[in-house]
Amino acid sequence: MAENQQKKTKKWSQKYKTEYKININCRGGVSLTSPNYPSNYRNDVKKKWFITAPKDHRVLVTFIDFNIETDDTLYVADIVDKQRSMQYTGEEMEFPSFLAKGNKLQITFISLQSGTRRGFNVTVSCYDHSSTGYANVARIVGGNSPGKGFLELCTQLDDWRRVCKDNFDERVTEVVCGELGYPAVRKVSYRTEDCISAGQGCIKAPICNDYTFRLEDCSWSSGNCSSADAVKVECYEPGYKGCYDLEDLPQQNGFIFESTSQCVSSCRVFSRKALAIMNGKQCSCSFADEVNLSDITPATCNQPTQDTQRVINSLVYDVSVGFCDELDDVMNGSWGSNITWFGSIVYLTCDDGYSLNGNRTLQCVPGLSPYYPIWNSSLPTCDMLKGKRKGTSNLLPCMNSFYRHFLKTAN
């Protein structure tokens, strides 16, 4: 009897398990609904959608209607940032939009046997940062790398203002870093009197809840700042997976590097499916399939002190993302570095007798997002200086012709 019941259960679960692959073309949104919507969905349902947008776009999930049993769940998982997912449940709920870091998303609906309700209606579409207008948009400026500097917001008057320290909640920086495409916040600090030195008053930051992924979905504050301290933000680079205690993991290589970019770039040479593990200045690489981070509890990132070069926990990066196009060899010139990771700066030096055409300095900056970076300028070249041709004289063309004829007859 138990055997027959087991077979019946298996057949039942297969009957109501469905998967869909959906490509969105950015000309409009695609509606996803629970089975039978707006009528009640069934029990024992598992429905999964794999969403893909064009490579240079991000995916936005907008909640139109949401009413499911509290034991049932809608999961939204970011494929690019695999550590980042949300669970939604509840009756007659209103949720702000979910914004993915890249162009791939997985949505899963699971209903148990606790009862059914109307279900949900959500829309998946391409995210266009400019479609919101300029108000309620943030930027991070003034640092030596993208994603590092003063936090500024664009006001309704279409001007940029720094954010003051008044009642500041670090959840705002999580929303800002996320909306700009960064995986997480590394650091928040305050600069004394910088609201005054900026030449204009700062503004208060909005209030954002745990389900908020865009500033326009936050509650905006009113009133003037009483503090002259400005907020500075540093976001983690693309590919950051978190901080973990990974001393017992199998590690293939060991290096000592001054920067994270050197570590990530070295591990990428080792394998594009590797994880870069940075512990202070100690860098090591592991195969991604040997490390199941979902089974390891994230830890607090501890920064190294002057007393020790080793920190307790390691920063882990996925080396498959966050790189600009490789730099080709330049005829009659050379690059000062071959590191093309996000935020990296490279310089081109031309050989003697050749002049630089274009910008000598390039930096790898966010494109659509930090996960899809681009060079901030077109690639420069090294051109021969005018009037100096290799292996020839500077004589006029007719004189050159006579000189070549003279050498030929002389021999």
Secondary structure by P-SEA (a helix, b strand, c coil): caaaaaaaaaaaaaaabbbbbbbbcccbbbbbbccccccccccbbbbbbbbbccccbbbbbbbccccccccbbbbbbbccccccccccccccccccbbbbcccbbbbbbbbccccccccbbbbbbbbbccccccccbbbbcccccccccbbbbbccccbbbbbccccccaaaaaaaaaaacccccccccccccccccccbbbbbbbbbcccccccccbbbbbccccccbbbbbbbbccccccccccccccccbbbbbccaaaaaaaaaaacccbbbbbcccbbbbbcccccccccbbbbcbbbbccccccccbbbbbccccccccccccccccccccccccccbbbbbbbccccccccccccccccccccccccccccbbbbbcccccccccccccaaaaaaaaaaaaaac
